[in-house]
């Protein structure tokens, strides 16, 4: 039985993770974390789901992680890094779905993974990770005569743009072209931009309502356009992917992995 600690237990994704863990036959909720200011601290982690888990939400990292095998974290970069420091001290593996990390913060995650096995993925959805493989293959097959654009839309509360998934899609496209996304990516267009630069990878970001997440990669050629899309109707697919990652990482002592390794796509 894999004992899971859920960070951000009071949020929408946290509740979805708690529900998925509770429904699992091989995982058990061992801890639930929230910020100290949260009114949910002290409550049962299943209160928002109408069920008792026997696990109280806490802001004490060591108490929340005690006895757990894996932390699943979909919070904010600063919080995630603090959680990882505690995981490292206690030998707890980590599954990270948080996005918006800086280069320096990613380096800290790399260092953590040298000591404790970690899965880091901008999107835990199985479908999205299959899409990542497909868009790279399509870009390689179609060649440089096709213009590449990445379109994404998320709910109004998302704080980073483009989304981590959109950037991962861009990196897959850049890999297929043998270029770096930092050089090829075009992240904003405004005013008199001139003609589209050949070989560039464009991004368009939309925010509104309660959209869970939609991503489309467009391959625009002469006389035709190919689109590969993924649309999330629920966060349940992220939770199920995170549990697959938890099962994978629980069996490994150290190393940094992505969902490609979890799903056997690497």
Secondary structure, DSSP 8 states (H G I E B T S, - for coil): -EEEEEESTTSHHHHHHHHHHHH-SSEEEEEEE--TT-TTTTSBTTGGGTS--S-BEES-HHHHHTT-SEEEE-S-HHHHHHHHHHHHHHT-EEEE------HHHHHHHHHHHTTS-EEE-S---HHHHHHHHHHHHHHHHH-TTSEEEEEEEE-TT--SSS-HHHHHHHHHHHHHHTS-HHHHEE----S---S--TT-EEEEEEE-TT--EEEEEEEEETTEEEEEEEEES-THHHHHHHHHHHHHHHT-SS-EE-HHHHTT--
